[in-house]
Amino acid sequence: MGEATAAVLYGVEDLRIETFDLPEVGDDDALLLVEACGLCGTDHELFTGHIGAPYPVVPGHETVGTIEAIGDEAAAKWKINVGDRVAVECWQACGGCDPCRAGVYRRCTKHGQTDLYGMIPTDRKPSLFGGYSTHHYLSPDSLVLPVPPELNPVEATLFNPLGAGIKWGVEIPGTQQGDYVAILGPGIRGLCALVATQDIGAEFVAVTGYGPNDHPRLEMAEAMGADLVVDVAEEDAAKRFRDATGGRLADVVIDVTANAPTALGQAVRLSAVDGTIVMAGVRGEKGAPGLNSDAIIWKELTVKGALGVDAPVYRKALELLAQRKFPFDLFTRREVGLNDTAELLADMAGKGSAPPPVHGVIVPGL
């Protein structure tokens, strides 16, 4: 039958390497040989305890690999076969409930947010429900996306953050050619939102960060074409935006900060009249100090929450990556094997000995 090796998170900063029996594949499911799994901010927040999980779990939801075994029914449904390289959605969807039929499968009444890959406890067999593993079980309700042949597995893991950049930066706010845009947070999703808004034809895009640790990422944003970068610890972002644009403010503000309570107040100050704010960065129950909520009324702003991404946008992301129009190679990247996963997670959380890369990737074969 064979075995899989996986990194299993048992609790706060308690990551253990374990083996599991490989499952037998039926008619409607599959087994993926994991080639690479991108590291999301959610992963290091799970690792440090900022987000809870039904421990123990195999983390990882930005997974790319090749199909090792697949049932006939699954092959026909997903239009893939053994040896094909695919990206795996973190959501599962039954396809038959009202939300699934409406295309909002993240609200699937069978799965919802309880069956997210990377968050399923290992006591549910066959245990291999995350990307930090040599193998990933694909249930009958999985959503998989063929990877263009132009992309290697590590590059292809960008399908997830770039999909978020397209969804949160363009589709949800309806960003159009000629818009003025402000992106709060220079992490991988902020930089991907920069790419997505440039690709749609935004006239002016600013990216903000906070403090010296963000300076290399702000420089990266500038190298990738940002019209303005601002360290909000040193300068007033709204004033800098006005000065750079001849008095204009942002038609669209995309907040992809994490644990930054003042970001919503900054987003409101940066917004033009009739502007749209997309909130995709979580901050727990810290509130929003510095928020002038009356300005939301006076400016007649639209504030939209963003949770997750969907398969059509991930397809767009993979296509955009394959086109090689944008310099994703500017991203700092670190690839590690399973044995070094805990060290990378600590670094990504700012608790390690090395500065965090923009793009962290688990490569189980290393």
C-alpha positions, 0 to 999 in steps of 0.5 A: 500500500505504501506510506505518506510522510506529513508534517502534522500540527498538534498545537501551538508551535508543535509540528511533528513529522509522521507517516500514514498509510496511503489510501486505496482510491475508489471510482470517485476520488484520487491521490495526489503526489505533492510537489509543492505547497505555498505557505499562507499567512493563515498557516503561520497564524495556525502555527503560532496559535493566532488561529485555532484548529481542530488539532492535529491537522496536516496544514497546507492549502496552496497545493500543487502536485501530480495525480498518482492514482484516480478513479474513472468517475473522478477522472471524467468529472475533473477531466484529468488523469494519472500524471497530470499536474493540478492545483488544489482548491482549499474548499470542497463542494458537493455541487448539489446544494443551493449555494453550490448551484449558485456558484458560491460553493464556499457556503456549501451546506455539506462542507462550508468552512468545516472541510477546508483542506489544511484544517481537517483533523487527522483522525478523519481517515485517510488523514491526508487532507493538507499540502504539508505532505508527500501525498494529499487525498482528494475527496469526491467533492474536491475542486482541482485545476489543471496547471499550464505546462509553462509553470513549474510546481513552485511557480504554480503555487502562486495560483492562490495568492494571485487568485486572491489579488484578482478577486479582492483587488479587481472582481469584488470592488469592480476595479476598472481601467483608469481607477486610482487604487491604494493597497494596504499591506505589502505581503504576497497578497498585497503584491499580487493585488498590485499585479492584478490592478495593473493588469486591469489598467488602473491609472495609479496604484499605491502600496503601504507598509508599516515600519522598517521590516516592510521596507524591502517589500515596499521596494519590491512593490516599487520595482514591480510598478507601484506608482507610490509606496508609503511607510505609514509609520513615518508618513500620512498615506492619504496626504502622500496619495493626494500629493502624488495624484494632484489632489485625488484619493483612491477609488478602490482601497484593498486592505490585506493587512494582518493584525493591523487595527488602524488599517480600516481608519487609514482605508477610510481616509484614503478613499475618495467619495463613492469609493470602495474598500475591500477588507480581506485582512483579519485583525481579531477583536482588536477593533479599529482605532482611528476610524472616523465612521462618519466619514463612511457616511459623508463619503458614501463609501462601500465596504465589502468583506472578502473571504476566500477565492473561487475556481474561476479566479484561480484559473485566471491566475494560472493563465496570468502566471503562464503569460509571464507578463509580470516579474514574479521572480522579484519575490523573495522565496524560500523552499524547504522540505518537511523537516524544515517546515517549522523553522520556515513557519516561525520565520514567516511569523516573525519569530525566527532568526531569519527575515521572512521571504515573501513566498515560502514554499514547502517542497516535500521531495527536498 
